[in-house]
């Protein structure tokens, strides 16, 4: 049975995901400009709807972590089972969000396991959970794990076992952009580009190969080096990158899921952390 605290964490995670979806322009990713799914092949409205289907599974993960009280193999196995059920529910609601479910599931569980944790403390707890093997996982390799093995990329599993370094980088980018006077949307876009600039995104490796991945990483770095999205030069570079990725049909989906994880960690509710928090992921500064 889930508690109010578990439900609050789940809703905060869903809000982080829908907050990520609302950002515009997101290079190669679904956003409110493409409601008919002509470019990204993902209906933005459908993705917002199916994101809500994550809430029961995420609340159940939080409850499992709170009940177990420590990062054990048993907890990892239970989270895996819940995650597979949640993935099925999301599929019935329209699909999508597989990478975000993995990231948010571990981070929500970590936040429930250590209610006073903030920032990197949450990702460190998630690392301890992810260190265990999910013995109930399907034996057949996923596309992501196959791509990771082929190209030597960390992939989603490696990212988690390293303590979500790209979530931490996104948190640093958010704080830096905000302190420099960027709007909340600009700070979040800069955080997304920070992740894109270094992440070995298995989705991009699958569709574009190593050369395409490096092309996208260089484009993201170019926006940041131009001053970020709060500057005219940065916005011009972002527009060019956006047009380029949409023309090529390349989608950095892994970066989007990690940004959602960062937005969740960034805005853990006061009732959970016991410390002052920022406004929720759907709010603005």
C-alpha positions as CSV (number, residue, x, y, z in Angstrom):
1,X,0.0,0.0,0.0
2,X,1.3,3.4,-0.9
3,X,1.4,6.4,1.5
4,X,0.8,10.1,0.9
5,X,4.6,10.5,0.7
6,X,4.9,7.9,-2.0
7,X,2.1,9.5,-4.0
8,X,3.8,12.9,-3.7
9,X,7.1,11.6,-5.0
10,X,5.3,9.9,-7.9
11,X,3.5,13.0,-8.8
12,X,6.7,15.1,-8.6
13,X,8.3,12.7,-11.0
14,X,5.4,12.8,-13.5
15,X,5.5,16.6,-13.2
16,X,9.2,16.5,-14.0
17,X,8.6,14.4,-17.1
18,X,5.8,16.6,-18.4
19,X,7.9,19.7,-17.6
20,X,10.6,18.2,-19.9
21,X,8.0,17.6,-22.6
22,X,6.8,21.2,-22.4
23,X,10.2,22.7,-23.2
24,X,10.6,24.2,-26.7
25,X,12.6,24.0,-28.9
26,X,14.1,20.6,-28.1
27,X,16.4,19.5,-30.9
28,X,15.2,16.2,-32.4
29,X,12.7,15.7,-29.6
30,X,8.9,15.9,-29.3
31,X,7.7,19.3,-28.1
32,X,4.5,21.4,-28.3
33,X,5.3,22.6,-31.9
34,X,4.7,19.1,-33.4
35,X,1.3,18.2,-32.1
36,X,0.5,16.1,-35.2
37,X,3.8,14.1,-34.8
38,X,4.8,14.9,-38.4
39,X,8.5,15.4,-37.5
40,X,9.4,13.4,-34.5
41,X,6.9,10.7,-35.1
42,X,5.8,11.0,-31.4
43,X,2.5,12.8,-30.7
44,X,3.3,15.4,-28.0
45,X,-0.2,15.3,-26.6
46,X,-0.1,11.5,-26.5
47,X,3.2,11.5,-24.6
48,X,1.8,13.9,-22.0
49,X,-1.2,11.6,-21.6
50,X,0.8,8.4,-21.3
51,X,3.2,10.1,-18.8
52,X,0.4,10.1,-16.3
53,X,0.2,6.4,-16.5
54,X,3.6,6.2,-14.8
55,X,2.3,7.6,-11.5
56,X,0.9,4.3,-9.9
57,X,4.1,2.4,-10.7
58,X,6.4,5.1,-9.4
59,X,4.3,5.3,-6.2
60,X,4.6,1.5,-5.8
61,X,8.4,1.8,-6.3
62,X,8.6,4.4,-3.6
63,X,6.5,2.3,-1.3
64,X,8.7,-0.7,-1.9
65,X,11.8,1.3,-1.1
66,X,10.3,2.8,2.1
67,X,9.1,-0.6,3.2
68,X,12.5,-2.3,2.6
69,X,14.5,0.5,4.1
70,X,17.8,-0.4,2.4
71,X,19.3,-1.0,-1.1
72,X,19.2,-4.8,-1.3
73,X,19.0,-7.3,-4.1
74,X,15.4,-8.0,-3.0
75,X,14.5,-4.3,-3.4
76,X,16.1,-4.3,-6.9
77,X,14.2,-7.3,-8.0
78,X,10.9,-5.8,-6.7
79,X,11.6,-2.5,-8.5
80,X,12.2,-4.4,-11.7
81,X,8.9,-6.3,-11.4
82,X,7.0,-3.1,-10.7
83,X,8.8,-1.4,-13.6
84,X,7.8,-4.0,-16.1
85,X,4.2,-3.7,-15.0
86,X,4.4,0.1,-15.3
87,X,5.9,-0.2,-18.7
88,X,2.9,-2.3,-19.8
89,X,0.5,0.2,-18.4
90,X,2.2,3.1,-20.2
91,X,2.0,1.0,-23.4
92,X,-1.7,0.7,-23.0
93,X,-1.9,4.5,-22.5
94,X,0.0,5.2,-25.7
95,X,3.6,4.2,-25.0
96,X,6.9,6.1,-24.7
97,X,8.9,7.0,-21.7
98,X,10.8,3.8,-21.3
99,X,14.1,5.5,-20.6
100,X,12.5,8.0,-18.3
101,X,10.8,5.2,-16.3
102,X,14.1,3.6,-15.6
103,X,15.7,6.9,-14.5
104,X,12.7,8.2,-12.5
105,X,12.0,4.8,-11.0
106,X,15.5,4.6,-9.5
107,X,15.5,8.2,-8.4
108,X,12.0,8.0,-6.8
109,X,13.0,4.9,-5.0
110,X,16.2,6.5,-3.8
111,X,14.3,9.6,-2.5
112,X,11.9,7.3,-0.6
113,X,14.8,5.2,0.8
114,X,16.6,8.4,2.1
115,X,13.9,11.0,2.7
116,X,16.4,13.7,3.7
117,X,18.6,13.3,0.6
118,X,19.0,16.1,-1.9
119,X,20.9,16.5,-5.1
120,X,23.9,14.2,-5.5
121,X,22.9,12.4,-2.4
122,X,19.8,11.0,-4.2
123,X,21.9,9.9,-7.2
124,X,24.4,8.1,-4.9
125,X,21.5,6.2,-3.2
126,X,20.2,5.3,-6.7
127,X,23.7,4.0,-7.5
128,X,23.5,1.6,-4.6
129,X,20.2,0.3,-5.7
130,X,21.3,-0.1,-9.4
131,X,24.4,-2.0,-8.3
132,X,22.3,-5.1,-7.7
133,X,21.3,-7.4,-10.6
134,X,17.6,-7.7,-11.4
135,X,17.3,-11.5,-11.5
136,X,13.8,-11.3,-12.8
137,X,14.7,-9.3,-15.9
138,X,14.1,-10.9,-19.3
139,X,17.1,-12.9,-20.6
140,X,16.9,-11.6,-24.1
141,X,19.0,-8.4,-24.5
142,X,17.2,-5.1,-25.2
143,X,18.1,-2.9,-28.1
144,X,19.8,-0.5,-25.7
145,X,22.0,-3.2,-24.1
146,X,22.9,-4.5,-27.6
147,X,23.9,-1.1,-28.8
148,X,25.9,-0.5,-25.6
149,X,27.8,-3.8,-26.1
150,X,28.5,-3.0,-29.7
151,X,29.9,0.5,-29.2
152,X,31.2,0.2,-25.6
153,X,28.7,2.9,-24.4
154,X,27.6,2.9,-20.8
155,X,23.9,2.9,-21.7
156,X,21.1,3.3,-19.2
157,X,22.4,0.6,-16.9
158,X,25.9,2.0,-16.8
159,X,24.6,5.5,-16.2
160,X,22.6,4.3,-13.2
161,X,25.5,2.2,-11.8
162,X,27.8,5.3,-12.1
163,X,25.4,7.3,-10.0
164,X,23.7,9.2,-12.8
165,X,26.6,11.5,-13.7
166,X,24.6,13.2,-16.4
167,X,21.8,14.0,-13.9
168,X,24.4,15.6,-11.7
169,X,25.7,17.6,-14.7
170,X,22.2,18.8,-15.5
171,X,21.7,19.9,-11.9
172,X,24.9,21.9,-12.1
173,X,23.9,23.4,-15.4
174,X,20.5,24.4,-14.0
175,X,22.1,26.1,-11.0
176,X,24.6,27.9,-13.1
177,X,22.1,29.2,-15.7
178,X,19.7,30.4,-13.0
179,X,22.4,32.2,-11.1
180,X,23.5,33.9,-14.4
181,X,19.9,35.3,-14.8
182,X,18.5,32.8,-17.4
183,X,14.8,32.2,-17.4
184,X,13.6,28.8,-16.1
185,X,13.0,27.5,-19.6
186,X,16.4,28.7,-20.8
187,X,18.1,27.0,-17.8
188,X,16.4,23.8,-18.5
189,X,17.3,23.9,-22.2
190,X,20.9,24.6,-21.2
191,X,20.8,21.6,-18.9
192,X,19.4,19.4,-21.7
193,X,22.2,20.6,-24.1
194,X,24.8,19.9,-21.3
195,X,23.6,16.3,-21.2
196,X,23.5,16.0,-25.0
197,X,27.1,17.3,-25.3
198,X,28.6,14.3,-23.5
199,X,26.1,11.5,-23.2
200,X,26.7,8.4,-25.3
201,X,23.1,8.2,-26.2
202,X,22.3,4.6,-27.3
203,X,19.3,5.8,-29.3
204,X,21.5,8.1,-31.4
205,X,24.1,5.3,-31.7
206,X,21.4,3.0,-33.1
207,X,20.0,5.5,-35.6
208,X,23.1,7.6,-36.5
209,X,26.1,5.6,-35.4
210,X,29.3,7.0,-33.7
211,X,29.8,9.7,-36.4
212,X,26.2,10.9,-35.9
213,X,26.5,10.9,-32.1
214,X,29.6,13.0,-32.3
215,X,27.8,15.4,-34.7
216,X,25.0,15.9,-32.2
217,X,27.4,16.3,-29.2
218,X,29.4,18.9,-31.1
219,X,26.1,20.7,-32.0
220,X,25.1,20.8,-28.4
221,X,28.5,22.1,-27.3
222,X,28.2,24.8,-30.0
223,X,25.1,26.2,-28.5
224,X,26.6,26.3,-25.0
225,X,29.9,27.8,-26.3
226,X,27.9,30.5,-28.0
227,X,26.6,31.6,-24.6
228,X,23.7,29.2,-24.1
229,X,20.0,29.7,-24.9
230,X,19.8,33.0,-22.9
231,X,21.9,34.7,-25.5
232,X,21.0,35.6,-29.1
233,X,24.0,33.7,-30.5
234,X,23.1,30.7,-28.5
235,X,19.5,30.8,-29.6
236,X,20.6,31.0,-33.2
237,X,22.9,28.0,-32.8
238,X,20.0,26.1,-31.1
239,X,17.7,26.9,-34.0
240,X,20.2,25.5,-36.4
241,X,20.8,22.4,-34.4
242,X,17.0,21.9,-34.0
243,X,16.5,22.1,-37.8
244,X,19.4,19.8,-38.5
245,X,18.3,17.0,-36.2
246,X,14.7,17.2,-37.3
247,X,15.8,17.0,-41.0
248,X,18.0,14.0,-40.2
249,X,15.3,12.4,-37.9
250,X,17.8,11.9,-35.1
251,X,16.4,11.9,-31.6
252,X,18.5,12.2,-28.4
253,X,15.9,10.5,-26.3
254,X,18.3,9.4,-23.7
255,X,19.2,13.0,-22.9
256,X,15.5,13.8,-22.5
257,X,14.9,11.1,-19.9
258,X,18.0,12.2,-17.9
259,X,16.8,15.8,-17.9
260,X,13.5,14.6,-16.5
261,X,15.4,12.9,-13.7
262,X,17.4,16.0,-13.0
263,X,14.2,18.1,-12.8
264,X,12.7,15.6,-10.3
265,X,15.8,15.7,-8.1
266,X,15.9,19.5,-8.4
267,X,12.4,19.9,-7.0
268,X,11.9,17.2,-4.4
269,X,8.9,18.2,-2.3
270,X,9.5,19.9,1.1
271,X,7.3,17.2,2.7
272,X,9.7,14.5,1.5
273,X,13.1,16.1,1.9
274,X,12.5,18.1,5.1
275,X,14.4,21.0,3.4
276,X,13.4,24.0,1.4
277,X,12.8,23.1,-2.2
278,X,12.4,24.8,-5.5
279,X,9.0,25.2,-7.3
280,X,7.8,22.0,-9.0
281,X,9.1,21.1,-12.5
282,X,6.0,22.6,-14.2
283,X,6.4,26.0,-12.6
284,X,8.6,28.9,-13.6
285,X,10.9,31.2,-11.8
